[in-house]
């Protein structure tokens, strides 16, 4: 069943901190707080668009949903109840929030109004990185909130950032390991994008901070993506959504409209190179699932060119006998 998200953005609402990286206007493209009528309008628009045979979920993103004023939060949830009761929102409601604004009371309330999935903006599991970037919570807050969310029967999502001020690859890999230990249902990976009107923007322009570039971020995100996939954790997003507000306020960092595709291409390159290791230089046919041919060849055939530099002349073909993420290799006598 295909999944349809009806997104309602609550920009910066409820956040008690101004995190080093945060410019919600650019990230969400919104500055106005939504009203209950906006929730109804979004559902009606989706209803008219036709979502037959789909799992439809209302998603409140952008701010810290459980930290906003309680009456306002409930009014937004109540606006969706008709669509939950009539079966249109058959996937319930998804929210994102801070780990230090989760407790038993708020979880009972969310369950009452049909919330099914809760994503925590953890960003890092290193307390020094969290403090440096003005997060205002600790790694232990993430652990406690994650356990409570799972105890109450919600789908748990965790969000992490790479390349933050004071962070390095080791911190990010350790964060991924901690996430895996918490057994989330979903994860989002966001390589840091430095935006104007943020603390990181000031640090970048003063020369005090430099984020990893696109290639460095792809290398790391590919490693993290593979770690989560090997532990059967669904990565539902890699990188910020492409939009004009981000492009206008962009200063530095790993912003690319097809960042996940670049990461998946890197994973395939590593798999292909590993499979060829120890084999004689020459021509090879690599077979993958038909839906993964573009990932295996890489953007602009980057992977094929890199393999050629290693002495392997390769051609990628598709076969329905091969499962996604898998491949086979056979040597051929003539170079393509």
MARTIMAR-658663 format. One record per residue: x, y, z of N, C-alpha, C in turn. Coordinates in pm, whole numbers, plus 32768, in hexadecimal, padded with zeros to 4 digits. Example, Ala and Ser with C-alpha at 12.3 -4.5 7.8 and 13.67 -1.06 7.14 Angstrom:
BEGIN
85277DC7830C84CE7E3E830C85287EB6830C
85057F1F82C485577F9682CA850A80038313
//
This chain:
BEGIN
80547F8980008000800080008058807C8000
803C80D97FA3808B81537F9F806981AC8016
80C78202803B80B7825980B080A682E98082
8044832E80BB802D83BA809C8038840B811D
8090846E811D80A084C7818F805B854B8173
8006857781CD7FCC85FE81C5801B8651822A
807486A681FB80CF86EE825480948775827D
8096878E82FE80718810833680E988408387
812188B38362819988E483A4817689438416
81BA892C848681A8897F84FD823089BF851A
82598A2484CB82E38A5684CE830E8A8F8555
83728A4E858F83B68A77860B83598A808683
82DC8A5E8671827D8A6A86E082A18A08874F
82A48A3A87CA82BF89E6883D835189D2885D
83AA89F78802843989E2881C846C8A478883
84A38A1788F384D68A72895885628AA58939
85A18A6B88D4862B8A8E88B186338ABE8822
869F8B06880486C08B27877A873E8AD88759
872B8A628720879C8A0A870487FA8A4B869E
88758A2186A088DD8A61864F88BE8A6085BA
887689FB858D886089E684FD87D98A1584CD
87838A43852886F68A4F850986CF8AD584CA
86918ACC8456864F8B3B841485CF8B0083D9
85678AF7842D84EE8AAF840484AB8AEB8388
84B98B6E8376847D8BAB82FF84B78B6E8281
853A8B598280857A8B1F820A855F8A898200
85658A438273855989B2827184CD8986824B
846889C7828583DE899D826B839989F08200
83D08A6781E2838E8ABF818483148B0281BF
83068AFB824582918B33828882BC8B8F82FB
826F8BF7831382838C4B838982028C5583DA
81908C478399810E8C5483DB80E98BD28422
80B78BE1849D808A8B6C84E880048B3C84AE
7FF38AB7849F7F768A8584677F038A8F84CB
7E8C8AA284997E128AA184EA7DCA8A1C84D2
7D6D89F8852A7D20897C85127CE389748487
7CB789E784517C7D89E783CB7CE489BE8361
7D6289DF83797DCB89B7831B7DD8891E8317
7DC588DE838B7DC9884C83907D558813833F
7CDE884B83537C69881E83097C7C88338273
7CAE88A7824E7CC388C581BF7D2788648180
7D92884381CA7DF687E681957DBA875C8181
7D68873081DE7D2786AD81D17CC386AD815D
7C778719814F7C15872180E37C598720805A
7CC9876880507D14876B7FD27D4586DF7FAE
7D7B869880127DAC86107FFA7D3985B37FD7
7CC785C780187C5285737FFF7C2285817F6F
7C2285FD7F3E7BF886167EB37C5E85E37E4F
7CDC85DC7E7C7D4785AD7E227D4285197E08
7CF884D17E597CED84417E437D5E83F47E84
7D4083AB7EEE7DA6835D7F357D7582CD7F48
7D2D829B7EE47CFA82147EED7D6E81B07EF9
7D5681497F497DB980DE7F5E7E4081167F8B
7E3A81787FE37EB481B380197EA881BF80AF
7F1A81B880F27F1E81D981817F318270818A
7ED082B581C37ED3834781CB7EEF8371825A
7F5483C4826A7F7E83EF82F07F8D848682F3
7F5784C4835B7F69855383717FE9856683C2
804385BC839280C585CD83D580DB865E83FD
80EE8675847E810F86F984B181A7870184BD
81E587538468827687618465829E87F2847A
831E880684948357888D8496837A88C0851F
832688A98582834188DA8608834D8866866A
8338888486E88337881C875082A6880F877F
825E87B2874481CD87AE8750819F87A287E2
81E18750883181B3873D88BB81DF87AE8917
822D880C88E48259887E8935820588FB891E
81AB88F688BB8157896B88A380EA8973890F
80AA89E68918804289FA897C7FD7898D896D
7FB1894F89DE7F5F88D689DA7EDA88EC8994
7E97895C89B07E16897589717E21898088DA
7E8A89C288AC7EA189D0881C7EBF894787DE
7F1388F988217F34887387F07EB6881E87E3
7E63881F88497DE887CF88467D8B87FF87D7
7D84888287BF7D2D88B587557D58888186CC
7DDA887386B57E0A883D86377DE887A8862B
7DF8876086987DD786D286987D4186BC8685
7CF0870F86C87C5E870186BD7C2E871A862E
7C73877385E77C4C8792855E7C5787198502
7CAA86BA852A7CBE864384D67C6385CF84FA
7C1785DD85677BCC856985997B6285368539
7B1E859184F27AB9856484927AF68507842A
7B6F852583FF7BB084D983947BEA845583C9
7C068452844A7C2E83D384887BB2837A849A
7B4783B684CB7ACD836984E57A8D83328467
7A97837D83F67A5A834B837A7AB782F0832B
7B2F82D783627B8A827883237BE682B182BA
7BD88334829B7C31836D82357CC2836F8266
7CD9839E82E17D60839B831B7D7883128359
7D7E82AE83017D8D822583327E1982088368
7E75826683517EFC8259838A7F0D82AD8407
7EA182EC84347EA8833D84AD7EF783BD849B
7F3683E785077F808466850A8011844B8530
806C849384EF80FB848F850E81258518853E
8177851D85A781AA859D85D88241859585E7
8281860B85E9830F8612860E831B866F8685
8378865086DF8385869F87588410868E8795
842386D2880584A186C98850849B865688B4
850B861788D1850A85A8893184EF85D389C1
8508865289E184F2867F8A6B846486B18A82
840A869E8A22837D86C08A32832486468A1A
835385D58A4F830785588A4982FB85218AD6
827F85048AFF826784C18B7E81E7846E8B72
81C584258BDA815083CD8BD580D0841B8BB8
80C0848F8BF7804684DD8BE7803185068B55
809A853A8B16808C85688A8C807584F18A2E
80B0847E8A4D809E840989F7801083D28A00
7FD583D58A777F4883AD8A837EEF84098A30
7F0D848B8A327EBF84EC89E67ECC84D48950
7F4784C089227F5E84A888937F1984298864
7F1D83C188B57EDB834388907E4483578883
7E0C83A888DD7D7C83C488DC7D5084048858
7DA78458881D7D8284A187A37DB4845F8723
7DE283E4872B7E02839A86B17E9083AA867E
7EEA83DE86D17F7683E486A77FB0835686AB
7FF283308640802D82AA863880C582AB8636
80FF831585FF8191831985EE81C9839A862A
8236838B8675827883FE86B2830B83FB868B
83388468864E83C584758629840A84D58689
847D84AD86BA84CB84FF87158542853D86CB
854F85C086D785C6860386A2863885F18705
8681858486F586F085678750876F85AF8723
878C85A786A187FD85E8865C888385A8867D
88A4859486FC892085538722890B850F87A8
895D84A987C58959846A884889D8848A8896
8A1A84F6886E8A91852888B48A6A85A888FD
8A7085A689808A42861989CF8A90869989B1
8B11868C89938B60870389758B34874388F2
8B1186F1888F8ADF8724880F8A5787658822
8A0187268870897D875E888C898787E688D0
89E187F0893289F1886E897B8A2988DB8921
8A8D88B788D28ACF8918887B8A6C89538816
8A0C890187EB89AD892D87868927895B87C1
89298977884588B789B7888A883789648884
884488E0888D87CD888C8884877788948902
87B588A38975876688AF89EF8732882C8A27
876087BB89F3873D87388A2C87B986E08A27
87B3866D8A68882586118A6F880785908A24
886E85408A14885C84BD89D6880284658A2D
880B84758AB087B784258B098724844A8AF8
870884C98ADA867E84F18ABC864884A48A44
869E848F89E0867584448969865783B3898F
86AE837789DD869A82EB8A04861782DA8A51
860283318AB2858883278B05850A833A8AAF
850A839F8A5A849583BB8A06847B834889A6
84E58313896A84D482A4890B8496822B894E
84C5820B89C6848F81978A0D83FC81AC8A33
83DA82268A5D834F82448A8082F482388A06
8321826E899682D2826A891B82B581D988F2
831A818588F8830780F888D482AF80B1893C
82C080D489BA826F80988A2581DA80B38A0F
81BA812B89DD812F815189C780FA81218940
814D80DD88F4811D809E8879811F80F487FD
816781658800817281BA878981E28188872E
81D881AB86AF82498198865382B182018676
832D81D786878399823286AF83EF82578637
840382D98625845F830B85C084CC835D8604
8545835285D485B683A0860985F883EC8597
8618846985B1865984BE854C86E684E1857B
874784D6852187D184F98543880B855884DC
886E85A7850988B6860084B0894A85DC84B1
898985E6843F8A1985D284368A5B86598418
8AD98666843E8B2586DD841C8B0787578470
8AC5874584E28AAA87B6853A8B2C87EF8573
8B25886785A88B9888A585E98BC7884B865B
8C46882486588C7F87CE86BE8C6C873A86A6
8C258716863B8C0D868A861D8C73865785B7
8C8385D485B38CD88595854E8C9A850F8526
8CDC84C684CE8CA48448849E8C9283E4850F
8CF083E2856E8CE7838485DE8C6B839E8631
8C4F841D864C8BD6844286968B5B8413864B
8B56842785C98AE08401857B8ACD836A8579
8B38831F85698B2E828D856A8B00825B85F3
8B368299865D8B0A827386E48A77829686FB
8A4B830886C489BE832C86CE896782C48688
8992829886138947823085CA894281AE861B
89B0818B865B89B2811186AD8950811D8721
894C8193876088ED81A987CD885E81A4879B
884681DE872687C081D786EB8797814586D6
87F080F6869E87D3806A868287B080208703
87F78040876F87DA800087F1875080248825
871C809B87FF869780C6882A8627808B87D4
864D8047876685EE8001870F857D805B86DA
859E80C986998534811C865D84F980D685E2
8482810185BE844580CE8542847B811784C9
8496819984DA84C781EA846A85368248849A
85868274843A85F382D3845485F7833783E1
861C83B18401863D8416839B86CD844283B2
87178451834487A3847D834A87AD85048304
87DA8569834D87E685EF831688768621831F
88C5861682B58947865A82B5893086F082C6
898587308315897187BC83368978881682BB
8913886D82B0891288D7824B8918895B8298
897B89AC8279898D8A2C82BE89398A968278
88DF8AD682C688848B3A829088A18BC482CA
887A8C28828188848CB282B3882D8CC1832F
884F8D24838288018D4583FA87FD8CD2845E
886C8C8B8469887C8C2284CE89038C338511
89138BF3858689948BF785CB89FF8BB48576
89DD8B4585378A408B0384E18A668B5C846B
8A058BA884398A238C0683CE8A8A8C6C83FB
8A7A8CA084748ADA8D0184AA8B638CC184BC
8B658C4784F28BE48C0185078C298BE18483
8BDA8BBF841F8C128BA2839B8C4D8C1F835D
8C058C8D83638C348D0983248CAD8D43836D
8CBC8D2583EE8D318D5584398DA98CF88429
8D938C8383EC8DFE8C2383D98E118BC4844E
8DBA8BCC84B08DC78B7885288D938AEB8510
8D3B8ADC84AF8CFD8A5A84938CF58A4483FE
8D1689CA83D48D0989A583478CC5891D8340
8C53891183018C0C889082FB8C4F88348295
8C3887B282A18C69875582398C2B877A81B2
8C76876581478C3F878280C38BE487118096
8BAE871D801F8B4D86BC7FEE8B8786307FE8
8BFF86217FB08C39859D7FA08C56855C8027
8C8B85AA80858CA48574810C8C218548814D
8BBA8597813D8B39857781798AFB84FB813A
8B0A84EC80B78AD6847580738B1D83F880A6
8BA083FF80B78BED838C80E98BB983618172
8BA683C281CB8B7983A182528AE783748252
8A9183BD820D8A028399820C89ED830F81CE
8A3E82EA816C8A33826581308A5481FA8198
8AB9821281EA8ADD81B482548A6B81A682B8
8A30821782DF89C28214833F894781D08303
892881EF828688B681B3824288C3811B823F
893A80EC82228952805C821C8946801E82A7
89768063830E896A8031839788D8801C83BD
8884807F839F87F7807483C287B280078372
87CF800182F0878E7F9D829B87B47F1082C7
88307EFD82F0885C7E79831C881A7E50839F
87E37EB183E7879D7E95846487057EA38455
86D77E9D83D686487E9F83B586007F1B83EB
86467F8D83E9860A800D841185F780608394
857E808C837C855E80D68302858F8166830A
85E2818E82AB860F821982A185AF82608241
855B82B8827884F182F482268518837981E9
858E83AC820C85BB842A81CF8652843781E1
86958463817687228489817C872E85148140
874F85788192875F8601816186DF86518161
86EF86D5815E867D8730815C8631872680D9
85AF874080DF856087498065859387BE8011
859787AA7F9085C188157F358554887E7F2C
857588FB7F4A851589677F3C855E89ED7F30
85198A4D7EF985578ACD7ED785868B1A7F52
853F8B0B7FC485668B54803C85F08B27806E
86098AA58069868C8A72809286F78AA48032
86D98A9E7FB2873B8ACB7F4E875B8B5F7F5D
86F78BAF7F83870E8C3F7F9587668C5B800F
87528C10807C879A8C2A80F988148BD1810C
88348B7F80A988A38B2080B3892B8B6780B8
897F8B3B81168A088B6E811D8A6F8B008100
8A5A8A8A813B8ABC8A1D812A8A7D899A8159
8AC4892C813E8A9788AA816E8A5C88548100
8A2C87DF81298A02877780CB8970878880A3
895787E3804788D087F4801288CE87C57F82
887A87627F658870872C7EDE87E486F27ECF
879E870D7E60871586DC7E4F870986447E47
877785FF7E2A8772856D7E1F87DC852F7E7B
87E185607EF7884B85347F538841849E7F70
87C9846D7F8487BC83DE7FA287ED83897F2D
87CC83B27EB487F983677E3F889183627E39
88D483D07E5C896583D27E5F8999836E7EC7
8958836A7F3A8982830E7FA5896D827C7F7B
88FC82607F3E88E181D87F12894081AD7EA3
8966820D7E4F89C981EF7DE88A4F81CF7E26
8A7482177E908AF281FC7ED68AF081727F15
8A7F81497F4D8A7580C37F888A8980587F1D
8A4B806C7EA88A5C800C7E3C8AEE80067E0D
8B2E807A7E078BBB807A7DDE8C0F80267E3E
8BF680397EBE8C427FEC7F228C287F577F14
8BAA7F327EFB8B887EA47EEC8BC97E697E70
8BC57EB57E038C007E847D868C977E767D94
8CD67ED97DCF8D687ED57DE08D907E617E3B
8D407E497EA38D5C7DD97EFC8D4E7D547EB5
8CE77D477E618CD27CCA7E178D407CB27DB0
8D7C7D1D7D7D8DE67D107D198E707CFD7D58
8E797D157DDA8EFA7D0D7E1D8F387C827E0D
8FB47C7F7DE28FFA7C017DD08FE67BC37D47
8F887BFA7CFB8F707BC57C758FCF7C0A7C12
8FF17BC67BA5904B7C037B43900C7C7D7B01
905F7CDC7ADD902D7D517A948FF37D217A0F
8F897D6179E48F4B7D3679678EBC7D66795D
8E6C7D1E790F8DE37D4678F48D817CF17944
8D1E7D33797D8CBE7CED79D28C307D1F79B7
8BD27CC279C58B457CE579BF8B0D7CDF7A4C
8AD27D4D7A788A997D567AFE8A027D577AF0
89C07CFC7B36892E7CF07B2D88EF7D1C7BB0
888B7D747BA388437DA77C1887AE7DA17BFB
875E7DC47C5E86CF7DCF7C4986B57E3D7BE2
86557E2B7B87863B7E917B1E86217F1C7B57
85E27F247BCB85C27FA77C04863C7FEC7C41
86AE7FA67C4487247FDE7C8587987FF67C24
877D7FED7BA287E77FFD7B40882780887B4A
87D480F07B56880A81787B5B885F818D7BD8
8838814E7C478887815B7CC2890E81157CB0
890C80A07C73898780557C6189E9809B7C03
89B580D47B978A0E811A7B3A8A3E819F7B73
89EC81D87BCE8A1282577C0A89E782CD7BB4
89DE83417BF389B783BA7BAB8A1E83DA7B3F
89EF83EF7AC68A4584077A528AAC83977A40
8A81831B7A608AD482A27A548B5682AC7AA6
8B4D82F27B158BC383087B688C0282857B98
8BAD82257BC18BE481A77BF48C2C81587B88
8BF481577B108C34810F7AA18CBD814D7A82
8CC381D27A868D4182157A6B8DA681F97AD8
8D7981F77B578DD681DC7BC58E0A814D7BC1
8DB480EF7B9B8DE180657B8F8E4580567B1D
8E2E80A07AB28E8B809C7A418F1580CE7A6C
8F1881327AC38F9881647AF68FE280FA7B47
8F95809B7B7F8FD2802D7BCC8FF97FB77B73
8FDB7FC57AF190007F5A7A948F8F7EFB7A73
8F147F1E7A9B8EA17EC77A828E437F0A7A1F
8E357ECE79AA8DDA7F0079448D537EBA795A
8CF17F06798D8C757EC779BA8BFA7EFB7970
8B997EA279628B167EC5792E8AAE7E957992
8A4A7EE879AC89E27EC47A0B89637EA079BF
89287E2E79E288AA7E0479A788487DE17A17
87C67DDD79F487617DBD7A5687287D337A44
86FF7CF77AB386BE7C747AAF865C7C6B7B22
85E57C3A7B0485807C2A7B6C85A37BBC7BCF
86097B6E7BB086367B047C0C868B7B3B7C7E
86B57BBA7C72870A7BF77CD886B77C527D31
86C47C437DB2867A7C967E1186BC7D217E1C
866E7D877E4086A97E0B7E5987197E037EC1
87817E517EAC87F77E597F0288597DE57EEF
88367D867E9788907D177E7C88C87D237DEF
89317CD67DD1896B7CD77D4A89B77C567D33
89CB7C377CB38A247BC97C8B8A857C007C24
8AFA7BBE7C1C8B617BEA7BBF8B967B727B72
8BA77B837AF08BE77B197AA18C497B5A7A40
8CB67B147A288D1C7B4679CD8CF27B2B793D
8D137B8678E58CF77B7378568D7C7B82780B
8D7F7B4E77928DFD7B46774A8E1D7BC476FC
8DB87C1876E48DCE7C8B768E8DA47D0A76D7
8DF47D7276CB8DD47DF0770E8D5F7E3376C5
8D047E6F770F8C8F7EB076D78CB37F317690
//
